[in-house]
Amino acid sequence: MLMNDETLSRAADTLRAWALDEDLKARVLAHPEAAAVAKRAALRYIAGEDAASALRLLEANADRGHRWSIELVGESVRDARVADEQTAEFIDLARRISESDQTATISLDLSHIGSVVSPELGLRNGLALAQAARDADTSLMISAEGSDRTDLVLSIYEQIAGRFPETGVTLQARLHRTPADLDRVLDRPGPIRVVKGAFLESTEVAYPRDSAPMTAAYISMVTRLVGSGRRVNVATHDANLVAALEGALGDDLRQPHVEFEMLQGLGTELLDDLRRRGFATREYLVYGPEWWLYVLNRIAEHPERVIEAIADIGPIALLT
């Protein structure tokens, strides 16, 4: 039978609960056969478990004509030592990019490098990484986090951008506060990535995802940025939203400061089609061993992707 919206919503909530279930994650990944099955499903969404895997995938896909962004997946680190270790991994990624024949920006959550341990640690590590990115002739794009962290993210971003103005930042169209945040970040010259926003938020804080007000807010933000001449990353896998943007802005979306951005494994055909039609495009590769939360959240955004996951797993022996 066809799935109704209520069933899909419950499936999405279950997947998000699994994503946060550390005991479930530990039990699955400790079981060799179960871990192998889970990783087969994950490979649609992640490049592999190390930076070399991401750069190999980038090289293999170079002829598709996209620009690239790479992230070592992770977030909400609450141990200063781990935050410093992860920062060192990002710095090594920058070095590897500089030594490769390809180029890519580096994306990250500030909470991955210590911002929720302390703002000072997040800033220190963010500045070190921004310097490493500049030394590699590339730059950082700071990702959005839940609305309870938006002030922290923007504060640290502004301090990093004060010394590294090429640094970019991500804003969520569905948050009611975002128009004021856009005014704030327009004072900095770096790129702005516009996303819908995938976090669980109350209606007091955000428009419902994929609602008409959220769509209107997204189009309004992109329209303002395109008209300003500011570099904008239009980050969405939603074909209907892309069509609405084309209807509203037409060839203005082909200006050199505008690009469409999509995550690996999501909207691949749509991104390739946009590139063929003359739009600037960017694909966002993710790698790393801490892929559990990331992958389950990607599937939860559209629970129908469970069918794709089953197809990716393919026939398997009965687990014991």
N, C-alpha and C positions, 0 to 999 in steps of 0.2 A: 504494500500500500504506500501511498505518498505520505511523506512526513509533513505534519502541520507545523506552524510556527512555534506552538507550545512545546512540541516534542523536540524540535531543533534547539530551542532555548534551554531545555533541561539537559540535552546532550552537551551543549556548550558549557553549562555550569558544571557538569560532571567532569569534563575534560580539564577545566580550570582547577577543579578541586584535586584531580589527580596530579596536575602540574605542581601543586603546592604540597603534595603528600610526600614528605621526605622518606617515610618508612616504605611506602610503595616503591619509590624510586630505588632505594637501597636494595629491596628484595628482588626487583626485576633485574637490576644491573649486576647483582651478585650471582645470578643464575646464568651460566654461560650460554645456554640455548636461548633463554628468554631475552638476554641482552643482545644477542646476535639478531634476533627477530626485530627488536625495538630499533636497533641501529639501521636495519634495512629500510624501515619506514622513515627514519629520520633523514636519510641521505637525500631525499627530495629537497630538504630545507637547509641542510648544512653541507659545507664543502668537505668536511672531515674533522679530525680532532687536533690538527696542528696547522701552523701557518704555511708550511710547505704544501699541504693539501689545498689550501685556499689559493695559493699562487699558481699551483698546477692547473686548477680549474679555470682560473682567470686566463692563463696562457691558452688552454684548450678552447676557450670561448672568445678569444680575441677577435676572430673574424666576424663576430656578430655585430661589431661596430659600436658597442656601448661604452660609456665611461664606467668606472668601477668604484665601489666602496667596500671596505673589509672591516669586519668586527670580530674580535675575540669575545664570544658570547659569555655573558655573566652580568650579575646585578646584585645589589643589596648585600655587599660584603660587609661584615661587622667585626672583622679582625684586622687590625692595622698591619700586622705582618703579611697577611694574605693580600691585602690591598696593595702593599708595596711589591709583592711578588707578581701580582697581575699587571701592575704598572710596568715592571721590567719586561713582562711578556709583550706588552704593547710596544714598548721601545724597541724590542727585538723585531717585531713586525715592521716597524718603520724602517729599520736597517735592511731587512729583507726586501722591502719594496724598493729601496734606493738601489739595491744590487741587482734587481730584476730588470727585464726588458719592458715591463709593463708599468703603469702608474695607477695608483688608487688612493682615494682619501681614506682616512681612518675614522670609523664611527665607534661610539662608546656611550655607556651610561656612566655618569659621574659616580653613582653609587657602587660601581664595580671597582673603582680605584680609591674608595675611602670616604666619600662625602657624608655617608651616614655614620661613619665612625666619628668624624669631626669635620666641619667645613674647612678647617685649616689643612687637614690631611688631604681632602679632596682637591683643594686649590694647589697645594704643593705638588701632588702627583699630576694634576692636570697641566700645570706649567711645564713640568719636566717632559711630559708627553708632547705638548705643543711644540717645544723646542726640538724634540726628536723628529717630529713630523716636518717641521720647517727644514731641518738639516737634510731630510730625505726628499726635499722639494715637493712636499705635499702638505696637507692640512688636516685639521680635526673637524668632525661634525658631531656635536653633542646631542644625544638623543633626549626625547621627552620621557618623563617618569610620571607616576601618579600625581594627581593634583595636590596632594599633601606635601609633595617635594618640589613643586614648581618654583616657589620663591627661592629655595635653596639652589636649584639648578640655574636659575637666571642670575642669581647673585654671583655664583662661581663663574658662570659663563662671562659675565661682564668684566670680571677681574682678569680672566684669561685673555679675553678679546682686547683688553686695554694694552696688553703687551704683544699679543699675536692677533692682529685685526683680521687675519684671514680665517679665523675660527668661525664655524657655523653653529647654528642652534636650531632646534626643532620645536615647533608650536603645534598644539592640538586644536583643530578647528571646533571640536564639539564643546570645549570648555567655555563657560559664559565669560570668564575673565580674559580670554585670549585677545580680543580687540585692544584692550589696554596694554597687554603684554607686547602686542605687535608694535604699538606706538613706542614702547620702551626699547625694543631691540632694534628698531629702525635707526636708532642713534649710533649703531655700530655698523661697519661696512661689510661684514662677512655674510655668507649665504644664509638663507632662511629656508628650512625644510618645513613644508606644511603636510601634516598627517591628519587623519580623522581623529585618532585617539582610541586605543583599544582597552584602556583600563576600566575596571568596574567603578563607576562613579554614580552618585545620586543625581536625581533630576534637579536638585537645588544647585548642583555644581556644573552639570553638563547636559547638553541635549542628548536624547536617546540616539545611539549609534544608528546610522542610516535613515534617520528621520528627515523630513523635509527641512526643518530649521537647521539641522546639522549640515545638510547639503548646501543650503543657502549661505551659511557661514563660511563654508569651505570655498565656494565660488567667490564670495566677496573678498576673502583674504587673498586668494590667488590673483583676482582682478586688480586689487590694490598694488600687490607686489609687482606684477607684470608692468603695470603703468608707471611704477616708480623707477624702473630700470634696475632695481635691486636683484641680484641673482636669487632665483627661487627654485627649489627642488619640489616639484609637484609629486608627492609620494602617495600613490594610491594604486590598488589593483582592481578597482571598481570600474568596469567597462562603462556602466551607465553614467558614472560621475565624469569619466574622461570624455564621453560624448557630450555631456552638458557643458563642460569646460570649452570644448571645441565650438559648440554652438554659441557660447557667450563671447569667446575671445578670438576664435578663428585663427588667422595667420599670425596674430600677436604671440601665440604660443610657440612659434618657430623663431622668435628672436633669440639671439645668442646667450642672453642671460637666463633663459628658461630651460628647464629640463624635467622630464618625467623620470621618476625613480621607483623601482619595484624590488622586492626581496626575491632572492633565489627561490625558485620553485613556486612562486606565486605570480600569476599574470605573465608567464614567460612569453606566450604567443602574442599577447596584447603588446608587451614591450617591444618585441621584435617587429610587429606591424607598425608601431609608432616610428621606430627607427627607419623602416623602409619608406615611410611617408614623409621623411625629412625632419622629424622632431629630434632634438637632442635627448638622449636617454642614458640612464645609469642603472646598473644592476648591483644589488647590495648582497655581498657574500658574507656568510657567517660561518665561523669554525670554532672548535674548542670542545673539550670533554664535558663541559657543563651545559649540554644541549637539551636536557630533559624538559625543563620549564619552557624554554623557547619553542621547542617543537610542538608540545601539547597546546600551548597558547595559539600557535599558528593554526593548528587544526581546529581549535575551539572557535576561532573567528568565523569559520564556515564548517560546521560539523559534517557536512556532506563529504568533506575531505577524508573522512574515515574510510570511505570506499576506495579512494586513491591509495590510502595507506595499506589496505588489504591487498590491492593489486601490486603495490611495490614490494610487499613481503613475499608474495608468490607462494607456491606450494612448500610446505614445511613438514618435517617429521613430527609426530606427536611428542610434545614436551613431557618429560617425566621428572 
